[in-house]
Amino acid sequence: MAGPILITGAGSGFGKEVALRLAAAGHQVIAGVEIIAQVSAVRAEARKRSVELRVEKLDVTDPGDRANAMTWNIEVLLNNAGVSEGGATADIPEERLRRQFEVNVFGPVLLTQGVASRMAARRSGRIVFMSSVAGLTVDPFTGAYSASKHAVEAFADALDQELAEFGVTVATINPGPFLTGFNDTMFETWKEWRDDPADRLYDYAKLAFPHEQYDPEPVYERTMEVLLGTDRRYRHVLPTAMEPQVREEVDTQWSRDVNDGRRPAAVQTAYDMQAGTPVRR
């Protein structure tokens, strides 16, 4: 591989583990993390695992950080940085909606513009977006996050068509509900809202992420395969067992009627579910 693999959002979750595993396998990896404190933390973890991993501050919303990344001669880019804002669409404050799109859409796309142009100039490269099943379907209270991932899906699809003749490939990873803490904290962001709780449609202290959650191991394994080019498929719904369900949910939109005024089952599940519930085997 001519240049390194850049992984954004590598300070935690999927990004951190994939970066460490690729480095352990001997690949040249740059772990981009949002804040300086994460630089030392990820370096410490790399030393603990006895792997050589380059860690750089890369807040995808920071123009200076993005400009710095343009000097790294990236051969493979994993756009993994992301945040998740939970809550009913009618309730989420404006600044939180804007932050959702700045981190999940605008920052990554602006970073990708510079990286893609350099890849196209040398006629090689690979761009992978850590999207989500939420980029294909929508649950209640995840409208902002799902909307940002739907936007990511659109940009990824367009890039795949636009970069083909320049020798650059594009792919998406679409994780479902995995137990990393990411989904559960989405249902706690309301604690930081600066609004009047009396004006909200819902009491978010009574709600939780409405799905049982899987062990994240399949995401690490498949993401590495996609980054290294051994898996050439464009879209990857994970776990793979969810793919028929996702296809069915997408197809049913064509025959869907307007709501009948009753609480949907998915909303009730958010009331009934306990945070951090694993999938029952």
C-alpha positions as CSV (number, residue, x, y, z in Angstrom):
1,M,0.0,0.0,0.0
2,A,1.5,3.3,-1.2
3,G,0.2,5.4,1.6
4,P,-1.4,5.1,5.1
5,I,-4.9,4.3,6.1
6,L,-6.5,7.3,7.8
7,I,-9.3,6.5,10.3
8,T,-11.2,9.4,11.7
9,G,-13.0,9.2,15.0
10,A,-10.4,6.8,16.2
11,G,-10.5,8.0,19.8
12,S,-13.2,5.4,20.8
13,G,-15.5,2.8,19.5
14,F,-15.2,1.1,16.1
15,G,-12.6,3.5,14.9
16,K,-10.2,3.0,17.8
17,E,-10.4,-0.8,17.7
18,V,-10.0,-1.1,13.9
19,A,-7.0,1.3,14.0
20,L,-5.3,-0.8,16.6
21,R,-6.0,-4.1,14.9
22,L,-4.8,-2.9,11.5
23,A,-1.6,-1.5,13.2
24,A,-1.1,-4.8,14.9
25,A,-1.3,-6.6,11.5
26,G,1.5,-4.4,10.3
27,H,-0.3,-1.8,8.3
28,Q,0.5,1.9,8.3
29,V,-2.3,3.6,10.1
30,I,-3.1,7.1,11.2
31,A,-5.6,7.3,14.0
32,G,-7.4,10.7,13.8
33,V,-8.9,11.7,17.1
34,E,-11.1,14.7,17.9
35,I,-9.3,16.2,21.0
36,I,-5.8,16.3,22.3
37,A,-6.6,14.3,25.3
38,Q,-7.5,11.3,23.1
39,V,-4.0,11.5,21.4
40,S,-2.2,10.4,24.5
41,A,-4.9,7.9,25.5
42,V,-4.8,6.1,22.1
43,R,-1.0,6.2,22.1
44,A,-1.0,4.6,25.5
45,E,-3.3,1.8,24.3
46,A,-1.1,1.2,21.3
47,R,2.0,0.9,23.6
48,K,0.0,-1.5,25.8
49,R,-0.7,-3.7,22.8
50,S,2.9,-3.3,21.5
51,V,1.8,-1.9,18.2
52,E,3.1,1.1,16.1
53,L,0.3,3.5,15.6
54,R,0.5,7.1,14.5
55,V,-2.1,9.2,16.3
56,E,-3.0,12.7,15.2
57,K,-5.6,15.3,16.3
58,L,-8.2,15.5,13.5
59,D,-11.4,17.2,14.4
60,V,-13.3,16.8,11.1
61,T,-15.2,20.1,11.8
62,D,-11.9,22.0,12.1
63,P,-10.6,23.5,8.8
64,G,-7.1,23.6,10.2
65,D,-7.1,20.0,11.1
66,R,-8.5,19.1,7.7
67,A,-5.8,21.1,5.9
68,N,-3.2,19.3,8.0
69,A,-4.5,16.0,7.0
70,M,-4.0,16.9,3.3
71,T,-0.3,16.5,3.8
72,W,-0.5,12.8,4.8
73,N,-0.7,11.1,1.4
74,I,-3.7,9.0,2.3
75,E,-4.3,5.8,0.3
76,V,-7.4,4.6,2.3
77,L,-9.8,6.9,4.2
78,L,-12.3,5.6,6.7
79,N,-14.8,8.3,7.6
80,N,-15.8,7.0,11.0
81,A,-16.1,10.2,13.1
82,G,-19.7,10.7,14.2
83,V,-22.0,11.7,17.0
84,S,-25.6,10.8,17.6
85,E,-28.4,13.1,18.8
86,G,-31.5,11.4,20.2
87,G,-34.9,12.9,20.7
88,A,-38.1,13.6,18.9
89,T,-37.6,15.8,15.8
90,A,-40.0,18.4,17.2
91,D,-38.0,18.7,20.4
92,I,-34.3,18.7,19.4
93,P,-32.8,22.3,19.8
94,E,-31.5,24.0,16.7
95,E,-27.8,24.0,17.8
96,R,-27.9,20.3,18.5
97,L,-29.4,19.6,15.0
98,R,-26.7,21.7,13.4
99,R,-24.0,19.9,15.4
100,Q,-25.3,16.6,14.2
101,F,-24.8,17.5,10.6
102,E,-21.5,19.4,11.1
103,V,-19.9,16.3,12.6
104,N,-21.5,13.5,10.6
105,V,-21.9,15.1,7.2
106,F,-20.2,18.5,6.5
107,G,-16.9,17.7,8.2
108,P,-16.4,14.3,6.7
109,V,-17.5,15.4,3.2
110,L,-15.1,18.4,3.3
111,L,-12.3,16.2,4.4
112,T,-13.2,13.7,1.7
113,Q,-13.1,16.4,-1.0
114,G,-9.5,17.1,-0.4
115,V,-8.5,13.4,0.0
116,A,-10.5,12.3,-3.1
117,S,-8.9,15.0,-5.3
118,R,-5.5,13.7,-4.4
119,M,-6.5,10.1,-4.9
120,A,-8.0,10.9,-8.3
121,A,-4.8,12.7,-9.4
122,R,-2.7,9.6,-8.7
123,R,-5.5,7.2,-10.0
124,S,-5.7,5.1,-6.9
125,G,-7.4,5.1,-3.5
126,R,-10.2,3.8,-1.4
127,I,-12.9,5.8,0.6
128,V,-15.1,4.0,3.1
129,F,-17.9,5.6,5.1
130,M,-19.0,4.3,8.4
131,S,-22.7,4.8,7.8
132,S,-25.4,2.9,9.6
133,V,-28.5,0.9,9.2
134,A,-30.0,4.2,10.2
135,G,-28.9,5.5,6.8
136,L,-31.4,3.1,5.2
137,T,-34.2,3.0,7.8
138,V,-35.5,5.2,10.6
139,D,-36.5,4.6,14.2
140,P,-38.5,7.0,16.4
141,F,-36.3,9.4,18.4
142,T,-33.4,8.9,15.9
143,G,-34.5,11.3,13.2
144,A,-31.5,13.6,13.4
145,Y,-29.0,10.9,13.4
146,S,-30.8,8.9,10.7
147,A,-31.1,12.0,8.6
148,S,-27.3,12.6,8.8
149,K,-26.6,9.0,7.8
150,H,-29.1,9.2,4.9
151,A,-27.1,12.2,3.7
152,V,-23.9,10.2,4.1
153,E,-25.4,7.5,2.0
154,A,-26.2,10.0,-0.8
155,F,-22.7,11.5,-0.8
156,A,-21.1,8.0,-0.8
157,D,-23.3,6.8,-3.7
158,A,-22.5,10.0,-5.7
159,L,-18.8,9.7,-5.0
160,D,-18.7,6.0,-6.1
161,Q,-20.1,7.0,-9.5
162,E,-18.0,10.2,-9.9
163,L,-14.6,8.6,-8.9
164,A,-14.9,5.3,-10.8
165,E,-13.0,6.5,-13.8
166,F,-10.2,7.9,-11.6
167,G,-9.3,4.5,-10.0
168,V,-10.9,5.3,-6.6
169,T,-13.4,3.0,-5.0
170,V,-16.0,3.8,-2.4
171,A,-17.9,1.6,0.1
172,T,-20.2,1.9,3.1
173,I,-20.4,0.0,6.4
174,N,-23.9,-0.1,7.8
175,P,-23.8,-1.3,11.4
176,G,-27.1,-2.1,13.1
177,P,-27.5,-1.9,16.9
178,F,-24.1,-2.9,18.5
179,L,-23.3,-2.7,22.1
180,T,-20.5,0.0,22.2
181,G,-22.3,2.6,24.3
182,F,-22.9,4.8,21.3
183,N,-26.6,4.0,21.0
184,D,-27.3,4.3,24.6
185,T,-25.7,7.7,25.0
186,M,-27.8,8.9,22.1
187,F,-30.7,8.7,24.4
188,E,-29.0,10.8,27.0
189,T,-28.1,13.9,24.9
190,W,-31.3,15.6,26.1
191,K,-29.5,16.2,29.4
192,E,-27.4,18.9,27.7
193,W,-30.3,20.6,26.0
194,R,-30.8,24.3,26.9
195,D,-34.5,24.4,26.6
196,D,-37.6,24.3,28.7
197,P,-38.4,20.7,29.5
198,A,-42.1,21.6,29.9
199,D,-42.2,22.4,26.1
200,R,-41.0,18.9,25.1
201,L,-43.4,16.3,23.6
202,Y,-41.6,13.5,25.6
203,D,-40.0,12.9,28.9
204,Y,-36.7,11.4,27.8
205,A,-35.9,10.1,31.3
206,K,-38.5,7.4,30.5
207,L,-37.0,6.3,27.1
208,A,-34.1,4.1,26.0
209,F,-32.6,3.0,22.8
210,P,-35.3,0.7,21.4
211,H,-33.3,-2.3,20.3
212,E,-31.4,-5.2,21.8
213,Q,-27.7,-4.8,20.9
214,Y,-25.1,-7.1,19.4
215,D,-21.4,-7.8,20.2
216,P,-19.4,-5.5,17.9
217,E,-16.8,-8.1,16.8
218,P,-18.3,-8.5,13.3
219,V,-18.0,-4.8,12.6
220,Y,-14.2,-4.8,13.4
221,E,-13.6,-7.8,11.1
222,R,-15.7,-6.7,8.1
223,T,-14.4,-3.1,8.3
224,M,-10.8,-4.3,8.1
225,E,-11.6,-6.5,5.1
226,V,-13.3,-3.5,3.3
227,L,-10.4,-1.2,4.1
228,L,-7.8,-3.7,2.8
229,G,-9.8,-4.4,-0.3
230,T,-10.4,-8.1,0.3
231,D,-14.2,-7.4,0.4
232,R,-15.3,-5.6,-2.8
233,R,-19.0,-5.2,-2.0
234,Y,-20.3,-1.6,-1.9
235,R,-22.7,-1.9,1.0
236,H,-22.3,-3.9,4.2
237,V,-25.3,-4.3,6.6
238,L,-24.1,-5.8,9.9
239,P,-24.8,-8.2,11.4
240,T,-25.5,-9.8,8.0
241,A,-28.5,-11.6,9.5
242,M,-30.2,-8.1,9.6
243,E,-30.0,-7.6,5.8
244,P,-33.3,-9.3,4.9
245,Q,-35.1,-7.2,7.6
246,V,-33.6,-4.0,6.4
247,R,-34.5,-4.7,2.8
248,E,-38.1,-5.5,3.9
249,E,-38.3,-2.2,5.9
250,V,-37.1,-0.2,2.9
251,D,-39.5,-1.9,0.6
252,T,-42.6,-1.4,2.8
253,Q,-42.2,2.3,2.5
254,W,-43.8,2.0,-1.0
255,S,-47.1,0.6,0.5
256,R,-47.1,2.5,3.8
257,D,-50.2,4.5,4.8
258,V,-50.3,7.6,7.1
259,N,-50.4,6.8,10.8
260,D,-53.7,5.9,12.4
261,G,-53.3,8.1,15.5
262,R,-52.1,5.3,17.8
263,R,-48.7,5.0,19.3
264,P,-46.4,2.9,17.1
265,A,-44.9,-0.3,18.5
266,A,-41.4,1.1,18.0
267,V,-42.2,4.1,20.3
268,Q,-43.6,1.8,22.9
269,T,-40.4,-0.3,22.8
270,A,-38.4,2.8,23.7
271,Y,-40.5,3.0,26.9
272,D,-40.1,-0.7,27.6
273,M,-36.5,-1.3,26.8
274,Q,-33.6,-1.1,29.3
275,A,-30.5,0.7,28.2
276,G,-27.6,-1.6,27.2
277,T,-29.8,-4.7,26.6
278,P,-27.8,-7.3,24.8
279,V,-29.3,-9.6,22.1
280,R,-30.5,-12.8,23.7
281,R,-28.8,-15.9,22.3
